[in-house]
Amino acid sequence: MPRIEITLSQIRDNARMLCELYGQKGISLMGVSKAVLGEPAIIEAMIQGGVKFIADSRLETIQKMRNAGLSAQFVLLRTALSQAEAVVKSVDISLNTEIETLKQLSYYAKIHHQEHQIILMVELGDLREGILPEDLSQLVRETLALSHITLVGIGCNLACYGGVKPDSRNMHELSKLAQRIEKEFQITLEIVSGGNSANYNWYESTQNIGKVNNLRLGESILLGCETVGRKAIPGLYTSAFQVVAEVIESKRKPSLPWGEIGQDAFGNVPYFRDRGVCQRAIIALGRQDMLISGLRSNSRLEILGSSSDHIILDGHHYDLQVGDEVNFGLDYGGLLAAMTSPFIRKQFVNGT
Ligand SMILES: *Cc1c(COP(=O)(O)O)cnc(C)c1O
C-alpha cells in the first residue's frame, strides 16, 4: 500500500519559525488544518510550534479535532446558515459575511446560553467571500445589535479565486476599514486578519503593516512556501510530507506503443515521443489513489504517464528493482489528495 510519511518535527519547527517571523511585528497566526483534514498529530505539532488558533473550513473537522482533545481556539473559515446550531456548539470564532447567518448564530447561541464570536470578512478584490467595503458599516451596525454575537474582528482573503496579490494597497485598505469601524462604533477590533500564505511577500516588503495583526496559514506551515510564486520561505522545511510507493515492475521496453492507437483508459488519444528502448519502472500508485499532477519528483525521476492503478517512470538514471521504494514530494493539491485518499496510509515519523 502506498503511504504518506509525515515528519511532525518539521511541521512543528515551521510553525515555530513562522510564529517568530510574523510575531516580530505583532502578527498572531491561525494554523489552517483543512489540507490535512485536521489530523490530530499534525495539528498538535502546529500547536507545539506556538499557534494559538486552529482554523478549518469544515465543521466536521473541527469537531474531530475537539474530540481528539486538542486545545486551541477553533475558528470556522466557511459558515453555512444550515449549520448555525452546530457552529455555536463546537466553534469559538466563525468567519461571516451574511446577516441571515449571523441572526441564526445569535438565535442558537442564546438557546445554548453562549456568546458566539465572529469575524466579518471584507471583499478586497479577489471575489471570493466578503462584504463590499461600502456595505461594511451597515453590517457592523446590524451585527452589534444581535444579542449573543461578539464582533471580534474583520478580515480578508486574497489570492484564492481571483489570484489577487496581497499588497500595500489592499492591506492599507483593510487597516483603514478597521480604523473607521473602531471610530464609528467606539469599539476595539481585537483581530484584523490580513490573509493567508500569500501574504508573505507583502509582509517582507512592507514598512508598515498598519492594523493587520493576524494571518491564517496552512500551506506555509505544512509545505514551507508562500503561495504567490510558490517559493520556499528561507529556513522552513519544504518536504515534511513524502509519498512513498513500491516498484512492481522494472523492464527495458520500447517507448512507442505498437498496434493501432485508439483511446486510452481515460478517453484521451495518447501521443508518444520515441526515445528508443528505455528502462521503465512501474509503481503501485495510480489515479484512484492520488492526484498524479500533485506529485513532485525529488530527483531526476520522470513520470511518463499514469493510469488508475499505475505510474510509469523513466528509470533511465536509476537502477530501480522490483520491491524498491520511490519517494515524491507534494504540492498543495497533492497533499490534499494524499491526505483524503483511503488508499494511502498515513505514517508519522519524528525526524530530528
Ligand atoms: C484555506 C484558507 C486559508 C489558508 O490558506 P493557505 O494558502 O493554505 O495559507 C486561509 N483563509 C481562508 C479563509 C481559507 O479558506
The ligand as an SDF file (V2000), in Angstrom:
LIG
                    3D

 15 15  0  0  0  0  0  0  0  0999 V2000
   -7.7760   27.8160    3.1880 C   0  0  0  0  0  0  0  0  0  0  0  0
   -7.8660   29.1470    3.7840 C   0  0  0  0  0  0  0  0  0  0  0  0
   -6.7260   29.7500    4.3460 C   0  0  0  0  0  0  0  0  0  0  0  0
   -5.3500   29.1090    4.3230 C   0  0  0  0  0  0  0  0  0  0  0  0
   -4.7610   29.2280    3.0720 O   0  0  0  0  0  0  0  0  0  0  0  0
   -3.2240   28.8070    2.8290 P   0  0  0  0  0  0  0  0  0  0  0  0
   -2.9500   29.2580    1.4560 O   0  0  0  0  0  0  0  0  0  0  0  0
   -3.1550   27.3270    2.9920 O   0  0  0  0  0  0  0  0  0  0  0  0
   -2.4160   29.5140    3.8390 O   0  0  0  0  0  0  0  0  0  0  0  0
   -6.8820   30.9910    4.9500 C   0  0  0  0  0  0  0  0  0  0  0  0
   -8.0770   31.6150    4.9810 N   0  0  0  0  0  0  0  0  0  0  0  0
   -9.1800   31.0700    4.4480 C   0  0  0  0  0  0  0  0  0  0  0  0
  -10.4720   31.8240    4.5210 C   0  0  0  0  0  0  0  0  0  0  0  0
   -9.1170   29.8270    3.8360 C   0  0  0  0  0  0  0  0  0  0  0  0
  -10.2190   29.3020    3.2990 O   0  0  0  0  0  0  0  0  0  0  0  0
  1  2  1  0
  2  3  1  0
  2 14  2  0
  3  4  1  0
  3 10  2  0
  4  5  1  0
  5  6  1  0
  6  7  2  0
  6  8  1  0
  6  9  1  0
 10 11  1  0
 11 12  2  0
 12 13  1  0
 12 14  1  0
 14 15  1  0
M  END
$$$$
